[in-house]
Amino acid sequence: MTTHRVEAAVALAIALLGVVLALFAPGYFRAGNLLDLLLANIPVLIVAIGATLVILTGEIDISVGSVFAICAVAAGSLATWAVPLPIVAVAAPLLGAGLGAINGVLVAYLRIPSIVVTLATMVALRDGLRWATQGAWVEHLPENFQWLGIGQAAFPFAAAGVALIVAAACAWGLRYLAIGRAVYATGSNAEAARLAAIDTAWITCLVFTLAGALTGLAALVNTVRFSQVPSNTGLGLEMKVIAAVVVGGAAITGGRGTVVGTLLGVVLLGAVGPALTFLGASAYWERALQGAIILAAVAIAAVSQRRRAPRGAAAGHHHAVA
């Protein structure tokens, strides 16, 4: 199944879910609930866009939850130290970019598998943060830090605008810039990309750095919504974003996927949990249903790839004979 077909299938699933909710749980569409869903999933989308870039190169980053936590605690701490908001707003993505670059260097230049590197940094960063904070939350955030200083009414529009700008910029770059084509080429066939004079190590390091920067930005957008910053924030975030990317049609082996697909994946998976609650089902089914959706997406992709493989092999054999 092509990426566009997957996107169409996910969009159809979202539409069907909407119809079911409209018929049996119209309260789901109250403005307050939709606003809560929007604010909860904007940070997930921003992180997921970064994860899309990493997965397109055939790598994976499971440390984003820990990076998110460190950037959130750092942003909150800087705010309590009366650091001006513009500096805090720049510092969080920069810190995330630095942590992402560490992953990128280890993967790209030391050739350590990304699953090993990011598993190690996930644990190290999370435990390091726990040691540094002693489990304490960052409290007494200043008023000018809340809602980015623009107020609770205007913040949702600003946050949505930031997410849309990030999504549009990444989608445009992947489609029209040489560096975007290099990302796809690196994930499709790294050796062929190197023969085409693409510095695949630099591309890999770059996407990890960008993913880290976007995670830091998402942490900032999420942190300003609350009056406290939990030291354990971001737990389970890596599963949410990777699931959204995969459900949106990206190949976990790299080379295939779009920002639009990731957006649809975030919408579907973000809507499922609250939908179950409104439909009267137990919240415990949320993870099970999300897991089933992910499994179905991966299985469909695997079956589709197997169906294409024999044709490709047969074509190769034909050319060899000729």
N, C-alpha and C positions, 0 to 999 in steps of 0.2 A: 504494500500500500504506500503510495507516494505521500510526501509531507502534506501536500494540499488536501489530499483525501482524508488524512488523519485530522487535520484542522477542521474540515467540514464535519467529520463525525463528532468531534468534541463540541463544536458549535451546536450541532443537532442535539447532543446529550444535554447541553445547557438549556436549550429551548424546551426540550421535553420536561426537564426538571422544573422549569419555570411554569409550564402548563399545569403540572401536577400540584405545585404549590399554590397557583392561582385558584385551582378548583377546591383543594382540600385544606389549605392553610394560607388564606389571603393575608393574614396578619404579618406574614413574612415580608411583605412588600411595604410595610410601614416605613416612613421616612427615617425614623430613628434607628430601626434595625439595619436598613440599607446603608446608613451613614456609618454605623459601627462596623459593618462588614467591609466597607470601603477603607476605613482607617486601619483596620486590622490587617488587610491584605496588601496595602500599598507597599509596606516594607518588604513583604514576602516577594512581591513582583520585582522590586528593585534588585534584591539579592538574586532572584531567579534569572534575571537577565544576565548578571555576571556569571552565574553557573552555566548558562547557555553557551557563553563564549568559551568557557573551559571545556565543556563536553563536546563542543564542535571540533576541538583539536584532538579528541580521543582521550582526554584526561578526565579526572574527577576531583572535586574538592569537598571533603566532608568536614573541613575545619571552620566553615562559615558561621556556625552557631557560636563557637568560641570567639572568633574574630568580632562578631556582632556584639557579644557581651563585653569584650574589652573596650571596643569603641564607644559603646553606650555608657559604661562606667567612667571612661575617660572624659567624655563630653559632659556628663553630669558633674564630675569632680571639677573640671575647669570652670563650669558655670557657677558652682558654689564658691570658687575662689575669685569671683568677680572678674573673670576674663571676659572681654567684650564678645558679644554673640557672633560677629563676623569671624573672629579668630577661632572660636569654638566650631563654627560651621565649616571652616577649612581644615581644622585639625583632625576632626573625626574621619573624613575620607582619606586624608594623608596617612593617618595611623593605619587605617585599613589597607591602604596601598602598600605600605611598608611591610606589613605582616603577609600580605599576598605575595609580595616580591620574594620574601624568604622561601615560601613554598615554590615559587616559580624557578628560582635559582637551583634549589635542591632537585627539582624534577627535570628541568631542561639541561642543566650543565653538569650535574653529578649523576644524572641518569637513574635516579632512584624512582621506583614506581610511585605514581601520584597517590594511589590508595594508601601506601605505606607512609609517605611523607605527611599527608593531610590527617591521617589517623593519629600519627605521633604529635603533630602540632595541635590537633583538636584537644588531646588529653593534656599536653604540656601547658597550653594557653589557659585552658579551663582551670586546671589545678593551680597554676601560677596566680591567676586572678583570685581564686579562693583563698590562697595564702596571703596575697597582698591586702585583701579586704577583710580577711577573717570572717567571711560570710556576711559582713554588714552591708546594708543597702546605702546608697547615696541619697541623703534626705535634704529637705529644706532648699530645694531648687528655687532660684530667684524667679520673681514674677516675669521679668523681661525675657526669661529663657522659655517659659511656658508658651506653647503654640507658636514658637519662633518669634514671639513678640508681636504678632499680628492679630491675635485674638482667636477665640474658639470658633467663631462663625466663619472667619476667612480662611482659617488653616486648612480645612479639607480641600478647598479649591487650590491652594498653594501646593499642598502635598500631591494632589492628583496631577497638577501641572508639572511638577518635578518628575514624577513617574513617567508621564507621557513624553516629556522631553527626552528623558533617558532612553525610553523604548524607541522613540522615533529616530534618535541619533544612532543608536546601535543597529536598528533595522536598516537605516539608510547606508551606514558605513559597511555593513556586511554585504549589501547588495551592489553598491556602486564604487566603493573604494578598493584599490589594489590590496590593501592590508586585510580587508574583509574577505576577498577571494583567497588570500594567503591562509587565513584561518581555516576556511573550508578545505583547501588543498592539503594543509598539514594533517587534518583529521581524516581525510579520504585516503591518502597514501603519502606518508611522510618521506619515503625514499624518492618517490617521483617528484615531490615538492622540492626536495634538496637538489635534484638534478635540474630542476627548473630555476635554480638560483634563489630559492626561498630559504631564508635563515630560520629554519623551523624551531631551533632552540630559542631564538629571540622572540618568535611569535608565541611560543608556549609560555615563556616568562612574562610576556606582555599581558596575555589573557588572565593569568593568575593575579597579576598586579591590578588590572582593571576590575577583576572580580572582588578583590580586597577593597578597592576604593568604593565600589558600589555598595559593598556590605557596610562600610563605615558610614556612607551617606544614609543608607536605610536605618542604621542604628540611631543616627541623629534624628531622622524623621519620626521614628518610633518613640524616642526618649522624651521629646518635648511634649508628648501627649499627657504625661503623668507628672505627679509631684514627687515621685521617688523613682530610683533606678535599682531594681533588684540585681544583686550580684550574680544570680543564676539565670538572667535573661537570655533568650536565644536557645534554650534547650529544645532539641528536636527540630530546629529550623532547617538543618541540612537535609533532613528527610523530606520536609515540605517542598523545598525548592527543587531538589533532584527529581522528586515525583512529578512536580508540575512540568519540568522540562521534558521528561520522558513521555508523560501523558500527552504533551503538546506535539509529539511527533519526532523529537530529536532522537537520533541513534546514539545509544550509549557508547558505541565504538567510534563515534566521531564522523564528521563529514556531512551530516544531514541534520537539519533543524532550522527553525526560524524564531524570531522574537514574537511574532504574532501567535505561533503555536504555544509558546511559553505563556503568553498572556491568557490564552484560552484555558490552558492547564491550571493556572492560578485561580481563574474564575470558577472553574468546575470544582476543583478540590476545596477551594475556600467556601463554596456554597453548600457543599454536601453536609458538613457537620451541623451547622445551624438548621438546615432543612430537616434533618432527622429529628431534631428537637421539636420543631414546629409541627412535624407530622406525628408526634407522639411516640417516636421510637427511642430506645435507650441510647444515651450518648456513647455508651461503650461500643456501639456498632460503627461509630464514625471511622475509627482506624481500620476496622475490618473492611468496610466498604471502600475506603481509600485504597487499601491494599489490593482489593479485587479489581479496582479500576486500573491500577498500575500494572498488575499482572496481566490483565486483558490487553492493555496497550503494548506491553513487551511481547506477549505471545503473538499478537497480530503482526507486529513488526518482524518477528522471527519467521513466521510462516510466509509472509510476503517476500522476505529476503531469500528463503529457500526456493520459492517458486521462480524467482528471477535468476538464481544461480545456475540451474541447468541450462537455461536459454543462453546465458553468457558463456558457459562452458562449451555448449554445442556450437555457438558462433565461433569461438576460438578454435575449435577442432576443424571447423569448415575452412577457416582461413589458413590453418596450418596445412591442410590437405591441398588446398588450392596453390 
